[in-house]
Amino acid sequence: MVSILSVVVIILGIVTGLIITVSVIRPLQVARKAKKIAEIQRDFRRQREQLEAKFIDEVSVSGKPRGLRWSDVAFDDDIVFARDRKTGDLRALVAIEVCFEAIEGGGMEEVEAVSNVRAATAEFFYDGARWCTRGRVFFNLGPKGLIRYLHADLESVECGPASGMSSQATESSAP
């Protein structure tokens, strides 16, 4: 007959083992995930020039805004990383300044504001294997402001030390 004390000792041993396992495994999972995010962020920086060129190609053929042609895009140096709250997908947000020119016959030739420089944010996304762009742009919002505006959909992701950037770098962009 097994005594009650033996059963209690066995249960306590199992519980202690589970607690130790969880306290060791969880930090390892978190560290592994942080390392992966840092690698993905580094990949964006390595591919940035090609991604910016692809972005310009995408927006140039989009036909938006109607009656205007993208004449110049200036990308800011800072990158703000965000995560889609629903899918977990990583995004890179970069502040841009955009210049347009009116397309002849597009109905915008007489609008004086066409030549005004516009502030916006360019969105890039990580599809699980590589960085991509669809030429998605958010006008009148900087990267941090965009995250605040889309707070139900996006959350900020700090740059880890392994990414070659301090965590303050994601806070340096203007809203």
RODRENLUM-778075 format. One record per residue (C-alpha): residue in one letter; z negated, x negated, y negated. Coordinates in Angstrom, 2 decimals, m for minus. Last residue first. Layout:
<'a', <Z, X, Y>>
...
END
This chain:
<'p', <35.89, m5.37, m60.60>>
<'a', <36.22, m9.08, m61.44>>
<'s', <36.23, m11.45, m58.54>>
<'s', <33.35, m13.93, m58.22>>
<'e', <31.36, m11.96, m55.64>>
<'t', <33.41, m13.04, m52.66>>
<'a', <32.95, m16.66, m53.67>>
<'q', <29.18, m16.33, m53.60>>
<'s', <29.21, m16.55, m49.79>>
<'s', <30.36, m20.14, m50.12>>
<'m', <33.79, m21.11, m48.91>>
<'g', <35.04, m23.38, m46.16>>
<'s', <35.28, m20.54, m43.66>>
<'a', <32.51, m22.02, m41.49>>
<'p', <30.00, m21.23, m44.22>>
<'g', <30.77, m17.52, m43.82>>
<'c', <32.68, m15.45, m46.33>>
<'e', <30.90, m12.19, m46.92>>
<'v', <32.48, m8.97, m45.74>>
<'s', <32.44, m6.07, m48.20>>
<'e', <32.56, m2.55, m46.81>>
<'l', <35.51, m0.18, m46.87>>
<'d', <36.14, 3.50, m46.05>>
<'a', <33.22, 5.40, m47.61>>
<'h', <32.93, 2.71, m50.30>>
<'l', <36.56, 3.27, m51.38>>
<'y', <35.80, 3.07, m55.10>>
<'r', <33.17, 0.34, m54.60>>
<'i', <35.56, m1.65, m52.40>>
<'l', <38.31, m1.17, m54.98>>
<'g', <36.02, m2.32, m57.78>>
<'k', <35.30, m5.51, m55.83>>
<'p', <39.05, m6.12, m55.36>>
<'g', <40.04, m5.29, m58.95>>
<'l', <41.16, m1.76, m59.74>>
<'n', <43.75, m0.43, m62.22>>
<'f', <46.52, m0.25, m59.62>>
<'f', <45.93, m0.38, m55.87>>
<'v', <48.79, m2.05, m53.99>>
<'r', <50.01, m1.73, m50.41>>
<'g', <52.94, m4.03, m49.70>>
<'r', <52.70, m3.38, m45.98>>
<'t', <51.04, m6.71, m45.38>>
<'c', <50.18, m8.73, m42.31>>
<'w', <47.64, m11.24, m40.99>>
<'r', <47.76, m12.00, m37.27>>
<'a', <46.39, m11.05, m33.84>>
<'g', <43.96, m8.19, m34.33>>
<'d', <46.04, m6.50, m37.04>>
<'y', <44.46, m8.39, m39.94>>
<'f', <45.24, m6.67, m43.22>>
<'f', <46.53, m7.60, m46.67>>
<'e', <45.93, m5.50, m49.76>>
<'a', <47.07, m6.42, m53.27>>
<'t', <44.78, m5.36, m56.10>>
<'a', <45.96, m4.29, m59.54>>
<'a', <46.08, m5.24, m63.20>>
<'r', <49.16, m4.24, m65.17>>
<'v', <51.09, m6.33, m67.70>>
<'n', <52.76, m4.07, m70.26>>
<'s', <56.60, m4.18, m70.30>>
<'v', <56.99, m0.58, m69.17>>
<'a', <54.57, 0.60, m71.87>>
<'e', <57.42, 1.03, m74.38>>
<'v', <59.11, 3.81, m72.39>>
<'e', <62.77, 4.03, m73.49>>
<'e', <64.27, 2.50, m70.33>>
<'m', <62.08, 4.54, m67.97>>
<'g', <64.56, 7.21, m66.90>>
<'g', <65.93, 5.28, m63.94>>
<'g', <69.44, 4.95, m65.39>>
<'e', <69.04, 1.20, m65.82>>
<'i', <65.94, 0.09, m63.95>>
<'a', <63.05, m0.62, m66.31>>
<'e', <61.21, m3.89, m65.99>>
<'f', <57.83, m4.38, m64.41>>
<'c', <55.08, m6.99, m64.67>>
<'v', <52.16, m7.11, m62.24>>
<'e', <48.88, m8.97, m62.42>>
<'i', <47.16, m9.41, m59.06>>
<'a', <43.65, m9.38, m57.64>>
<'v', <43.54, m10.21, m53.95>>
<'l', <42.01, m8.11, m51.18>>
<'a', <41.92, m9.39, m47.60>>
<'r', <41.26, m6.69, m45.01>>
<'l', <39.52, m6.85, m41.61>>
<'d', <39.76, m4.00, m39.12>>
<'g', <36.44, m2.44, m38.03>>
<'t', <38.25, 0.83, m37.31>>
<'k', <36.11, 3.36, m39.17>>
<'r', <34.28, 1.16, m41.70>>
<'d', <37.39, m0.84, m42.58>>
<'r', <36.11, m4.33, m43.29>>
<'a', <36.45, m6.22, m46.56>>
<'f', <37.32, m9.74, m47.65>>
<'v', <37.62, m10.68, m51.30>>
<'i', <40.01, m13.50, m52.09>>
<'d', <39.96, m15.52, m55.30>>
<'d', <42.99, m17.48, m56.52>>
<'d', <44.53, m14.56, m58.44>>
<'f', <48.12, m13.62, m57.61>>
<'a', <50.73, m13.28, m60.36>>
<'v', <53.52, m10.77, m59.66>>
<'d', <56.73, m10.68, m61.69>>
<'s', <59.80, m8.47, m62.18>>
<'w', <58.90, m5.49, m59.98>>
<'r', <61.63, m2.97, m60.80>>
<'l', <60.84, 0.39, m62.38>>
<'g', <62.42, 3.84, m62.26>>
<'r', <59.96, 5.20, m59.72>>
<'p', <56.87, 3.08, m59.26>>
<'k', <57.55, 2.50, m56.47>>
<'g', <61.00, 2.07, m54.94>>
<'s', <59.40, 0.23, m52.00>>
<'v', <62.01, m2.55, m51.88>>
<'s', <60.23, m4.88, m54.31>>
<'v', <56.82, m3.94, m52.93>>
<'e', <57.67, m5.24, m49.45>>
<'d', <59.39, m8.46, m50.59>>
<'i', <56.51, m9.25, m52.96>>
<'f', <54.01, m8.74, m50.12>>
<'k', <56.09, m10.96, m47.81>>
<'a', <55.98, m13.73, m50.44>>
<'e', <52.21, m13.28, m50.77>>
<'l', <51.84, m13.45, m47.00>>
<'q', <53.88, m16.67, m46.83>>
<'e', <51.68, m18.32, m49.48>>
<'r', <48.49, m17.04, m47.87>>
<'q', <49.13, m18.26, m44.35>>
<'r', <46.51, m21.03, m44.34>>
<'r', <44.07, m18.98, m46.44>>
<'f', <44.50, m15.99, m44.13>>
<'d', <43.91, m18.16, m41.07>>
<'r', <40.67, m19.45, m42.62>>
<'q', <39.48, m15.84, m42.98>>
<'i', <40.33, m15.17, m39.32>>
<'e', <38.38, m18.27, m38.27>>
<'a', <35.37, m17.21, m40.38>>
<'i', <35.51, m13.74, m38.79>>
<'k', <35.51, m15.33, m35.31>>
<'k', <32.54, m17.54, m36.17>>
<'a', <30.60, m14.55, m37.52>>
<'k', <31.33, m12.63, m34.28>>
<'r', <30.11, m15.52, m32.12>>
<'a', <26.95, m15.87, m34.21>>
<'v', <26.22, m12.13, m33.92>>
<'q', <26.81, m12.21, m30.16>>
<'l', <24.52, m15.24, m29.78>>
<'p', <21.85, m13.56, m31.89>>
<'r', <22.03, m10.49, m29.62>>
<'i', <21.92, m12.45, m26.35>>
<'v', <18.64, m14.29, m26.94>>
<'s', <16.41, m11.46, m28.21>>
<'v', <18.05, m9.04, m25.78>>
<'t', <17.37, m11.28, m22.77>>
<'i', <13.80, m11.99, m23.88>>
<'i', <13.10, m8.28, m24.34>>
<'l', <14.70, m7.44, m21.00>>
<'g', <12.66, m10.08, m19.18>>
<'t', <9.46, m8.89, m20.83>>
<'v', <10.23, m5.31, m19.77>>
<'i', <10.92, m6.40, m16.17>>
<'g', <7.76, m8.50, m16.00>>
<'l', <5.68, m5.69, m17.54>>
<'i', <7.05, m3.29, m14.91>>
<'i', <6.25, m5.73, m12.08>>
<'v', <2.73, m6.35, m13.41>>
<'v', <2.13, m2.60, m13.79>>
<'v', <3.31, m1.98, m10.20>>
<'s', <1.04, m4.74, m8.88>>
<'l', <m1.95, m3.34, m10.80>>
<'i', <m1.31, 0.11, m9.37>>
<'s', <m1.75, m1.33, m5.88>>
<'v', <1.01, m1.35, m3.34>>
<'m', <0.00, 0.00, 0.00>>
END
